[in-house]
């Protein structure tokens, strides 16, 4: 359960690293009246991504969010998980272990009635 949450957070963090810089998307008009000052900046950073502005998996905020999500979700899952304990008494039936006994009993019952 917690592995799935961690995997989602890792996907979000990793996806955040490949966004293009806004000036690349907005083009030469980016900066309004100051756009002439930004032309060399745009030219030098044409293929650069927003990696400097994104978080990594080791950042404090990512670890904190991951821990908080685990705590909250574990509180929600606690009661449904307690229901599994109630199924322990019929676990062998649910896993099919009792099926062999039932089939064997039916076979014996059928064969014994044929003898009489």
HELIX and SHEET records of a PDB file:
HELIX    1   1 UNK A    2  UNK A   15  1                                  14    
HELIX    2   2 UNK A   16  UNK A   18  5                                   3    
HELIX    3   3 UNK A   22  UNK A   26  1                                   5    
HELIX    4   4 UNK A   27  UNK A   29  5                                   3    
HELIX    5   5 UNK A   32  UNK A   34  5                                   3    
HELIX    6   6 UNK A   35  UNK A   44  1                                  10    
HELIX    7   7 UNK A   51  UNK A   53  5                                   3    
HELIX    8   8 UNK A   60  UNK A   86  1                                  27    
HELIX    9   9 UNK A   88  UNK A   90  5                                   3    
HELIX   10  10 UNK A   91  UNK A   94  1                                   4    
HELIX   11  11 UNK A   97  UNK A  115  1                                  19    
END                                                                             
